[in-house]
Amino acid sequence: IKNQDELFDAVDPEWQGAVPYTILISPAGEVVHRVHGEFDSLELKRVIVDHLGRTYAPRK
């Protein structure tokens, strides 16, 4: 990566470089959530829980 624009595109093409920037990526590499600026921790937890069932099965 030679410059910031290449970095931004490599991480997420929708990222314009502003911070804070939060991104949640699934194991398949899909961006499932992104927030420019401050985020709501409860909202982020909900997104994580919504996606856990797709890749995680708790022990019985």
C-alpha positions as CSV (number, residue, x, y, z in Angstrom):
1,I,0.0,0.0,0.0
2,K,1.6,3.2,-1.2
3,N,-0.8,5.9,0.1
4,Q,-3.8,6.5,2.4
5,D,-6.3,6.1,-0.4
6,E,-5.1,2.6,-1.2
7,L,-5.4,1.8,2.5
8,F,-8.9,3.1,2.7
9,D,-9.9,1.1,-0.4
10,A,-8.3,-2.1,1.0
11,V,-10.1,-1.8,4.3
12,D,-13.5,-0.6,3.0
13,P,-14.1,1.3,-0.2
14,E,-16.8,3.3,1.5
15,W,-14.4,4.6,4.2
16,Q,-13.3,8.2,3.5
17,G,-10.6,8.2,6.1
18,A,-12.4,9.8,8.9
19,V,-11.9,8.4,12.4
20,P,-13.3,6.9,14.4
21,Y,-14.4,4.3,12.0
22,T,-15.8,1.0,13.1
23,I,-16.2,-1.9,10.7
24,L,-17.5,-5.4,11.4
25,I,-16.5,-8.1,8.9
26,S,-17.9,-11.6,8.7
27,P,-15.7,-14.6,8.5
28,A,-16.6,-14.7,4.8
29,G,-15.1,-11.2,4.3
30,E,-18.4,-9.4,4.0
31,V,-18.8,-6.0,5.6
32,V,-21.9,-6.6,7.8
33,H,-21.8,-3.3,9.7
34,R,-20.0,0.1,9.5
35,V,-20.2,3.3,11.5
36,H,-18.5,6.6,10.7
37,G,-17.9,8.4,14.0
38,E,-19.0,7.3,17.4
39,F,-21.1,4.1,17.6
40,D,-23.8,2.8,19.9
41,S,-22.3,-0.1,21.8
42,L,-25.8,-1.8,22.2
43,E,-26.4,-1.6,18.4
44,L,-23.0,-3.1,17.7
45,K,-23.6,-5.9,20.2
46,R,-26.9,-6.7,18.4
47,V,-25.2,-6.8,15.1
48,I,-22.6,-9.2,16.5
49,V,-25.2,-11.5,18.1
50,D,-27.3,-11.5,14.9
51,H,-24.3,-12.8,13.0
52,L,-23.0,-15.2,15.6
53,G,-25.6,-17.8,14.9
54,R,-24.4,-18.1,11.3
55,T,-20.9,-19.1,12.1
56,Y,-21.0,-20.2,15.8
57,A,-22.8,-23.0,17.6
58,P,-22.5,-23.1,21.4
59,R,-21.6,-26.3,23.0
60,K,-24.5,-28.3,24.4
